[in-house]
Amino acid sequence: MNPNADVNKTIEMVKTARTNPDEALTKAFTQSGSAISGITAYSLEAPAKQIYPVHTPLRNMIPRVGGGAGIQANWRAVVGINSAHISPGVGEGNRGGVISTATADYIAIFRALGLDDNVTFEADMAAEGMDDLKNLSVTGLLRSLMIAEENVILGGNGTRLLGTTPTPTATQSTGGTLADASYQLICVALTLDGWNAVAGMNNGTTGESLNPATAKVPGAISRTNADGSVDTYGGGSAAKSAAAAATVSSGSNTASITAHVAAVPGAVAYAWFFGTSGSEKLNQVTTINSVKITAVSDSGAQNASALSGDNSKNALIFDGLLAQCFVSGSGAYLKTLATGTDGVGTYLASNGQGGVTQIDDAFAAFWNSYRLSPGYIVVNAQELKNITGIVIKNGGAPLIRLNAMANASNTIVAGTRVGTVLNTITGEEVTLLLHANCPPGTILFWSKDLPYKLPGVTNTTQMKLRREYYQIEWPLKSRKWEYGIYMDGVLQHYFPPSMGVINNIANGIG
């Protein structure tokens, strides 16, 4: 065989291919239109970006102390001296009157809080060069536990049942699309846990919001844990009310139903189930004790028949600040605004002096009863906006003044935010603390410190701990690494009368 002939033949074939190119070959190496197809590099930034909110202001401010022992924290408090108000006057040669001292005993049961996660061997190998999944897992666990603890500190309800929600009072109204029919209305009062589960509070994720078509009011929850054990606890919903008749007979298909229930102490929201008998489905969730229903519930919404019993208490957690205010005999200031117009409620009101009437009333009560001013007013974004609007509007006489330098540009910054409220009784400035977990319609007064020293009380509020955050890497029992992060303690508030709640607040400015 002549090797030169083979070379010449190959050269001729190349020349032919260049003159008459094969379409499939020429297109094979053009840039792919997709990042995951073709001969294309994948430009992925490492490590993974951790973009989620970790909002824990109360947990960050409240002192954490060790020394917890036994099964509960116990303390005895002197809550009053000379409680009978004996006069100090004495007759000549006589001794003084005998005073009475009032005491109270307190207990707070220690509770363990914790969360688990795992990383499979395959997931760990697949992430090599991109991120450390085991570190990511533990970091996420710790932050998740902090967020969960913040919710418990604010509104955990471990000891008190809300009972049966009162039966609604319903009335036909206008401004809706309800057809003539005999409807039924059922109401379920919710704790902060219940509201959080239904409406979403953006805790550890973003974009959560209430969608009545898909939301679920939690009843009794049975949770299978990482070790296969099962814990059962209440999801934050009171026993549902009896069904109330809500008949529409307008003849025009433009009717609505307005309704209210008696406000439930300790509730921050109310879920309303509406429909024909036996088909009452979740229609709305309000943070006031009334509702206006303008349309039938979504056909796929939760049915009230899914709920049974009082599931408002979660016995696995401790009582938070809100729950401690509502405990019978706490001495905390409690103000539930009037029902007002069904579906609208009662607004906070201007005092005509640049302040809010209901907040001024609370300040007066704190001073008159306990000679103190709260240090913080914990509010949701809704109430912060409403308070700011009331202060600026000032009963129709705005208090805004614009100062500008003569040489300044013609650009001004729009908007005003109220950051502190003047206590018109004591003259102190009280901080408005914006809190993502505080539900709309509720204001919490909280005192981190008191204006007077209490013997034996270093911290007015504290987390008493048997064990601070600790991590466990569980022994391997399968091809995955398993982690748990836990803590064990309880929230102590030595002087609940320094706290208070205003709730059932309508959204807006009256």
C-alpha positions as CSV (number, residue, x, y, z in Angstrom):
1,M,0.0,0.0,0.0
2,N,1.3,3.5,-0.9
3,P,1.2,5.6,2.3
4,N,1.5,8.8,0.2
5,A,-1.8,7.9,-1.6
6,D,-3.6,7.7,1.7
7,V,-2.3,11.1,2.8
8,N,-3.3,12.7,-0.5
9,K,-6.8,11.1,-0.2
10,T,-7.2,12.5,3.3
11,I,-6.1,16.0,2.2
12,E,-8.7,15.9,-0.6
13,M,-11.4,14.9,1.8
14,V,-10.6,17.9,4.1
15,K,-10.7,20.3,1.1
16,T,-14.1,18.9,0.1
17,A,-15.4,19.3,3.7
18,R,-14.2,22.9,3.9
19,T,-15.9,23.7,0.5
20,N,-19.1,21.8,1.3
21,P,-19.5,21.9,5.1
22,D,-21.8,19.5,7.0
23,E,-24.5,21.6,8.6
24,A,-24.6,19.4,11.7
25,L,-20.9,19.7,12.4
26,T,-20.8,23.5,11.9
27,K,-23.7,24.1,14.4
28,A,-22.5,21.6,17.0
29,F,-20.2,24.1,18.8
30,T,-22.3,27.3,18.7
31,Q,-23.1,28.8,22.1
32,S,-25.9,26.9,23.9
33,G,-29.1,28.8,24.7
34,S,-29.2,27.1,28.1
35,A,-26.8,27.1,31.0
36,I,-27.3,23.4,31.5
37,S,-27.0,22.1,27.9
38,G,-24.2,22.0,25.3
39,I,-20.5,22.3,25.9
40,T,-21.0,25.2,28.4
41,A,-19.3,26.1,31.6
42,Y,-21.6,26.6,34.6
43,S,-20.7,29.7,36.5
44,L,-22.1,29.0,40.0
45,E,-20.9,31.3,42.8
46,A,-19.8,29.6,46.0
47,P,-20.8,29.4,48.8
48,A,-24.6,29.4,48.8
49,K,-26.0,32.8,49.8
50,Q,-27.9,32.6,53.1
51,I,-30.7,35.1,52.5
52,Y,-33.4,34.9,55.2
53,P,-34.4,37.1,58.1
54,V,-33.2,36.4,61.6
55,H,-35.2,38.9,63.7
56,T,-34.8,38.2,67.4
57,P,-34.8,41.6,69.3
58,L,-36.3,40.4,72.5
59,R,-34.0,37.3,72.8
60,N,-31.1,39.6,72.1
61,M,-32.1,42.1,74.9
62,I,-33.2,39.7,77.6
63,P,-30.4,38.6,79.9
64,R,-29.6,34.9,79.9
65,V,-28.6,33.4,83.3
66,G,-27.6,29.9,84.3
67,G,-28.1,28.1,87.6
68,G,-31.4,26.5,86.8
69,A,-32.0,23.2,88.7
70,G,-34.8,20.8,89.4
71,I,-37.9,20.8,87.2
72,Q,-39.0,24.4,87.7
73,A,-37.9,27.9,88.7
74,N,-39.5,28.9,92.0
75,W,-39.6,32.3,93.7
76,R,-41.5,34.1,96.3
77,A,-42.2,37.8,95.9
78,V,-43.2,40.6,98.3
79,V,-45.8,42.4,96.2
80,G,-47.1,45.0,98.7
81,I,-46.2,46.6,102.0
82,N,-48.7,48.2,104.3
83,S,-51.3,46.9,102.0
84,A,-54.1,47.9,104.5
85,H,-52.9,51.6,104.3
86,I,-52.4,51.9,108.1
87,S,-52.1,55.6,109.1
88,P,-48.7,56.5,110.5
89,G,-50.1,58.8,113.2
90,V,-49.5,57.6,116.8
91,G,-50.9,58.8,120.1
92,E,-48.6,60.0,122.9
93,G,-46.7,57.1,124.4
94,N,-48.3,54.6,122.0
95,R,-46.7,52.4,119.4
96,G,-47.6,52.5,115.7
97,G,-50.2,50.5,113.8
98,V,-49.2,47.0,112.5
99,I,-48.8,46.9,108.7
100,S,-49.7,44.0,106.5
101,T,-47.3,42.5,103.9
102,A,-48.6,40.9,100.7
103,T,-46.7,38.0,99.2
104,A,-47.1,35.8,96.2
105,D,-45.5,32.5,95.1
106,Y,-44.4,31.9,91.5
107,I,-43.3,28.9,89.5
108,A,-42.1,28.5,85.9
109,I,-41.5,25.0,84.6
110,F,-38.3,24.5,82.6
111,R,-38.9,23.5,79.0
112,A,-36.5,22.1,76.4
113,L,-36.5,23.7,72.9
114,G,-34.6,22.1,70.0
115,L,-34.5,21.3,66.3
116,D,-32.8,18.6,64.2
117,D,-31.4,18.4,60.7
118,N,-29.3,15.9,58.7
119,V,-26.9,15.7,55.8
120,T,-26.7,12.5,53.7
121,F,-23.3,11.2,52.5
122,E,-24.3,11.8,48.9
123,A,-25.4,15.4,49.5
124,D,-22.1,16.1,51.3
125,M,-20.1,14.6,48.4
126,A,-22.2,16.5,45.8
127,A,-21.5,19.8,47.5
128,E,-17.7,19.4,47.7
129,G,-16.1,22.5,46.2
130,M,-19.4,24.4,46.5
131,D,-20.2,24.6,50.2
132,D,-19.8,22.8,53.5
133,L,-23.2,21.3,54.0
134,K,-22.5,20.1,57.5
135,N,-21.5,23.6,58.6
136,L,-24.5,25.0,56.7
137,S,-26.8,22.6,58.5
138,V,-25.6,23.4,62.0
139,T,-25.6,27.2,61.3
140,G,-29.2,27.0,60.0
141,L,-30.3,25.0,63.0
142,L,-28.9,27.5,65.5
143,R,-30.5,30.4,63.7
144,S,-33.8,28.5,63.3
145,L,-33.8,27.8,67.1
146,M,-33.2,31.4,67.9
147,I,-36.1,32.5,65.7
148,A,-38.4,29.9,67.2
149,E,-37.3,30.9,70.8
150,E,-38.1,34.6,69.9
151,N,-41.7,33.5,69.0
152,V,-42.0,31.7,72.3
153,I,-40.6,34.6,74.3
154,L,-43.1,36.9,72.7
155,G,-46.3,34.8,72.6
156,G,-45.7,31.2,73.7
157,N,-48.7,29.8,75.5
158,G,-47.8,26.8,77.5
159,T,-50.3,26.8,80.4
160,R,-53.5,28.6,79.6
161,L,-56.5,27.3,77.5
162,L,-58.6,29.8,75.6
163,G,-61.7,27.7,76.0
164,T,-64.6,27.7,73.6
165,T,-64.9,30.6,71.2
166,P,-68.2,32.5,71.8
167,T,-71.0,32.1,69.3
168,P,-70.9,34.8,66.6
169,T,-73.7,37.3,66.1
170,A,-74.3,37.7,62.4
171,T,-76.3,40.3,60.4
172,Q,-77.0,40.7,56.7
173,S,-75.4,43.8,55.2
174,T,-74.7,45.3,51.8
175,G,-71.6,45.6,49.6
176,G,-70.9,42.0,48.7
177,T,-71.7,39.2,46.2
178,L,-73.5,36.7,48.4
179,A,-76.5,35.0,46.9
180,D,-79.6,34.3,48.9
181,A,-79.1,31.3,51.0
182,S,-79.1,30.0,54.6
183,Y,-75.4,30.2,55.6
184,Q,-73.7,29.3,58.8
185,L,-70.8,31.1,60.5
186,I,-68.2,29.5,62.9
187,C,-65.4,31.4,64.6
188,V,-62.1,30.1,66.1
189,A,-60.0,32.3,68.4
190,L,-56.2,32.0,67.8
191,T,-53.1,32.5,70.0
192,L,-49.9,33.9,68.5
193,D,-48.8,30.4,67.5
194,G,-52.2,29.9,65.7
195,W,-52.0,33.2,63.9
196,N,-48.4,32.5,62.9
197,A,-49.3,29.1,61.5
198,V,-52.2,30.5,59.5
199,A,-51.0,33.9,58.3
200,G,-47.3,33.4,58.3
201,M,-44.8,35.9,59.9
202,N,-41.8,35.5,57.6
203,N,-39.9,33.7,60.3
204,G,-36.9,32.1,58.6
205,T,-38.2,32.6,55.1
206,T,-39.6,35.4,53.0
207,G,-42.9,36.2,51.3
208,E,-45.3,34.4,53.6
209,S,-48.8,35.8,53.7
210,L,-52.4,34.7,54.4
211,N,-54.2,32.9,51.7
212,P,-57.6,31.7,53.0
213,A,-57.9,29.3,50.1
214,T,-54.9,27.3,51.2
215,A,-54.3,28.3,54.9
216,K,-54.9,25.7,57.6
217,V,-55.9,26.6,61.2
218,P,-53.9,24.2,63.3
219,G,-55.7,21.8,65.7
220,A,-53.9,19.1,67.7
221,I,-50.5,18.5,66.2
222,S,-48.8,15.1,66.3
223,R,-45.2,15.6,65.2
224,T,-42.9,12.7,64.3
225,N,-39.4,13.6,65.5
226,A,-36.0,12.8,64.1
227,D,-35.7,9.7,66.3
228,G,-39.1,8.4,65.4
229,S,-40.8,9.5,68.6
230,V,-44.0,11.5,68.5
231,D,-44.9,14.7,70.3
232,T,-48.5,15.9,70.5
233,Y,-49.3,19.5,71.3
234,G,-51.9,22.3,70.6
235,G,-51.4,24.3,67.5
236,G,-52.8,27.5,68.9
237,S,-56.6,27.3,68.2
238,A,-59.4,27.6,70.7
239,A,-62.4,25.3,70.6
240,K,-64.5,26.4,67.7
241,S,-67.8,28.3,68.4
242,A,-71.2,26.9,67.8
243,A,-72.5,27.6,64.3
244,A,-74.5,30.8,64.0
245,A,-77.2,31.4,61.4
246,A,-76.2,33.9,58.7
247,T,-79.1,34.1,56.4
248,V,-79.1,36.2,53.2
249,S,-82.4,37.2,51.6
250,S,-81.6,40.3,49.7
251,G,-82.9,39.2,46.3
252,S,-80.1,41.0,44.6
253,N,-77.0,38.8,45.1
254,T,-75.2,41.9,46.4
255,A,-75.3,41.2,50.1
256,S,-72.6,40.6,52.7
257,I,-72.6,39.3,56.3
258,T,-71.1,41.2,59.2
259,A,-70.5,39.5,62.5
260,H,-68.7,39.7,65.8
261,V,-67.9,37.5,68.8
262,A,-67.1,38.6,72.4
263,A,-63.4,39.2,72.5
264,V,-61.4,36.2,73.9
265,P,-58.7,37.1,76.5
266,G,-55.4,35.9,75.2
267,A,-56.5,35.7,71.6
268,V,-54.7,37.8,69.0
269,A,-56.7,36.8,66.0
270,Y,-59.9,35.1,64.9
271,A,-60.5,32.6,62.0
272,W,-63.9,32.7,60.4
273,F,-65.5,29.7,58.6
274,F,-68.5,30.5,56.4
275,G,-70.8,28.4,54.2
276,T,-73.9,26.2,54.2
277,S,-74.5,23.9,57.1
278,G,-71.7,21.3,57.3
279,S,-69.7,23.1,54.6
280,E,-68.4,26.0,56.7
281,K,-65.0,26.8,55.1
282,L,-62.2,29.2,56.1
283,N,-63.1,32.6,54.7
284,Q,-61.0,35.1,56.6
285,V,-58.7,35.6,59.5
286,T,-59.0,38.9,61.4
287,T,-57.0,40.5,64.2
288,I,-60.1,42.1,65.6
289,N,-63.2,40.3,67.0
290,S,-65.4,41.0,64.0
291,V,-65.6,40.4,60.3
292,K,-67.3,41.4,57.0
293,I,-67.8,38.5,54.6
294,T,-68.5,39.7,51.1
295,A,-68.0,36.5,49.1
296,V,-68.4,32.7,49.6
297,S,-65.3,30.8,50.8
298,D,-63.0,29.1,48.3
299,S,-64.2,25.5,47.5
300,G,-60.9,24.1,48.5
301,A,-60.5,26.0,51.8
302,Q,-60.3,24.2,55.1
303,N,-63.6,22.9,56.5
304,A,-64.4,23.8,60.1
305,S,-65.2,20.1,60.7
306,A,-61.4,19.4,60.6
307,L,-61.1,21.1,64.0
308,S,-62.2,19.6,67.3
309,G,-61.5,20.5,70.9
310,D,-59.4,23.3,72.5
311,N,-55.9,23.2,71.1
312,S,-54.8,26.6,72.2
313,K,-52.1,25.4,74.7
314,N,-48.7,24.0,73.7
315,A,-47.5,22.2,76.9
316,L,-44.1,21.7,75.4
317,I,-43.1,25.4,75.7
318,F,-43.1,28.0,78.4
319,D,-45.3,31.1,78.6
320,G,-44.1,34.2,76.8
321,L,-44.7,37.8,77.6
322,L,-48.2,38.0,76.1
323,A,-49.4,34.9,77.9
324,Q,-47.9,36.1,81.2
325,C,-49.9,39.3,80.9
326,F,-53.1,37.4,80.5
327,V,-52.6,35.0,83.5
328,S,-55.3,35.6,86.1
329,G,-54.0,37.9,88.8
330,S,-50.9,39.0,86.9
331,G,-51.6,42.7,87.6
332,A,-50.7,43.5,84.0
333,Y,-52.5,46.4,82.3
334,L,-55.1,44.9,79.9
335,K,-57.2,46.9,77.5
336,T,-59.4,45.3,74.8
337,L,-60.9,47.9,72.5
338,A,-64.6,47.9,71.9
339,T,-66.0,45.8,69.0
340,G,-67.2,48.9,67.2
341,T,-68.6,48.5,63.7
342,D,-68.5,44.9,62.6
343,G,-65.7,44.3,60.1
344,V,-64.1,47.7,61.0
345,G,-63.5,47.7,64.7
346,T,-62.3,50.5,67.0
347,Y,-59.3,52.7,66.0
348,L,-56.6,54.1,68.2
349,A,-57.5,57.8,68.8
350,S,-55.6,61.1,68.9
351,N,-55.5,62.9,72.2
352,G,-55.3,66.2,70.3
353,Q,-51.9,66.9,71.8
354,G,-49.7,64.9,69.4
355,G,-50.2,61.6,71.1
356,V,-52.5,58.5,71.3
357,T,-55.4,58.4,73.8
358,Q,-55.2,54.7,74.6
359,I,-51.4,54.8,75.1
360,D,-51.8,57.8,77.4
361,D,-54.4,55.9,79.4
362,A,-52.0,53.0,79.8
363,F,-49.2,55.4,81.0
364,A,-51.5,56.9,83.6
365,A,-52.5,53.4,84.8
366,F,-48.9,52.3,85.1
367,W,-48.0,55.4,87.1
368,N,-51.1,55.4,89.3
369,S,-50.8,51.8,90.3
370,Y,-47.1,51.0,90.3
371,R,-45.2,54.4,89.9
372,L,-43.4,53.3,86.7
373,S,-43.3,53.8,83.0
374,P,-42.8,50.9,80.5
375,G,-39.6,51.0,78.6
376,Y,-40.8,49.6,75.3
377,I,-44.0,49.6,73.3
378,V,-43.7,46.5,71.0
379,V,-45.7,46.9,67.8
380,N,-46.4,45.4,64.4
381,A,-45.7,47.4,61.3
382,Q,-49.4,48.1,61.0
383,E,-49.6,49.7,64.4
384,L,-46.4,51.7,63.9
385,K,-47.8,53.1,60.7
386,N,-51.2,53.9,62.4
387,I,-49.5,55.5,65.5
388,T,-47.3,57.6,63.2
389,G,-50.4,58.7,61.2
390,I,-52.3,59.7,64.4
391,V,-49.3,61.7,65.7
392,I,-48.8,63.6,62.4
393,K,-52.5,64.2,61.9
394,N,-53.0,65.3,65.5
395,G,-56.8,65.5,65.3
396,G,-56.5,67.5,62.1
397,A,-53.9,69.9,63.2
398,P,-50.6,68.6,61.8
399,L,-47.4,69.0,63.8
400,I,-45.0,68.8,60.9
401,R,-42.5,71.6,60.3
402,L,-40.0,71.6,57.4
403,N,-36.6,73.1,58.1
404,A,-34.3,73.7,55.1
405,M,-30.9,75.5,54.8
406,A,-30.8,78.5,52.5
407,N,-28.1,76.9,50.3
408,A,-29.8,73.4,50.3
409,S,-31.0,71.9,47.0
410,N,-34.7,71.7,46.3
411,T,-34.8,68.0,47.2
412,I,-36.4,67.0,50.5
413,V,-36.8,63.7,52.2
414,A,-40.5,62.6,52.4
415,G,-42.0,60.7,55.2
416,T,-42.0,60.6,59.0
417,R,-41.7,57.8,61.5
418,V,-42.5,57.9,65.2
419,G,-39.6,56.3,67.1
420,T,-40.5,57.2,70.6
421,V,-43.6,58.2,72.5
422,L,-43.5,60.8,75.3
423,N,-45.0,59.5,78.5
424,T,-47.1,62.5,79.3
425,I,-47.3,61.4,82.9
426,T,-43.6,60.9,83.8
427,G,-42.0,62.9,81.0
428,E,-39.9,59.8,79.9
429,E,-39.5,58.8,76.2
430,V,-40.8,55.3,75.6
431,T,-39.2,53.4,72.6
432,L,-41.5,52.0,69.9
433,L,-40.0,48.6,69.2
434,L,-41.0,47.3,65.7
435,H,-41.3,43.5,65.9
436,A,-42.0,41.2,63.0
437,N,-43.8,38.6,65.1
438,C,-46.1,41.0,67.0
439,P,-49.5,40.5,65.3
440,P,-51.4,43.4,63.9
441,G,-54.1,44.8,66.3
442,T,-52.0,44.1,69.4
443,I,-49.6,46.4,71.3
444,L,-47.4,45.0,74.1
445,F,-46.0,47.3,76.9
446,W,-42.7,45.8,78.2
447,S,-40.3,47.0,80.9
448,K,-36.8,45.6,80.6
449,D,-35.8,47.6,83.7
450,L,-37.8,49.3,86.5
451,P,-37.2,52.8,87.8
452,Y,-36.7,51.5,91.3
453,K,-34.4,48.8,92.6
454,L,-36.1,45.6,93.8
455,P,-34.1,43.7,96.5
456,G,-32.8,40.4,95.1
457,V,-33.9,41.2,91.6
458,T,-31.0,41.8,89.2
459,N,-33.0,41.4,86.0
460,T,-36.7,42.2,85.8
461,T,-37.0,39.8,82.8
462,Q,-34.5,37.0,82.2
463,M,-34.1,33.6,80.6
464,K,-33.4,31.2,83.5
465,L,-31.4,28.3,82.0
466,R,-30.7,24.8,83.0
467,R,-28.6,24.5,79.8
468,E,-27.7,27.1,77.2
469,Y,-27.6,26.3,73.5
470,Y,-25.8,23.0,72.9
471,Q,-25.1,20.9,69.9
472,I,-25.3,17.1,69.5
473,E,-23.8,15.2,66.6
474,W,-25.7,12.0,66.9
475,P,-23.9,8.6,66.4
476,L,-24.1,7.3,62.8
477,K,-26.9,4.8,62.3
478,S,-27.2,5.3,58.6
479,R,-25.3,7.0,55.8
480,K,-26.1,10.5,57.0
481,W,-24.8,12.9,59.6
482,E,-27.5,14.0,62.1
483,Y,-27.4,17.1,64.2
484,G,-29.5,18.6,66.9
485,I,-29.3,22.0,68.7
486,Y,-31.1,22.5,71.9
487,M,-31.6,24.7,75.0
488,D,-33.4,24.2,78.3
489,G,-34.9,27.0,80.3
490,V,-37.8,29.3,81.0
491,L,-38.7,32.9,80.7
492,Q,-39.0,34.6,84.1
493,H,-40.7,38.0,84.6
494,Y,-40.4,39.1,88.2
495,F,-42.9,42.0,88.0
496,P,-45.7,41.3,85.4
497,P,-47.6,44.5,86.5
498,S,-44.9,46.4,84.6
499,M,-46.3,44.9,81.4
500,G,-49.5,45.5,79.5
501,V,-51.5,44.8,76.4
502,I,-53.8,46.8,74.2
503,N,-55.6,44.5,71.6
504,N,-58.5,44.3,69.3
505,I,-57.2,47.4,67.5
506,A,-58.7,48.3,64.1
507,N,-56.4,49.1,61.2
508,G,-56.5,52.8,60.2
509,I,-56.9,56.2,61.7
510,G,-60.3,57.2,63.0
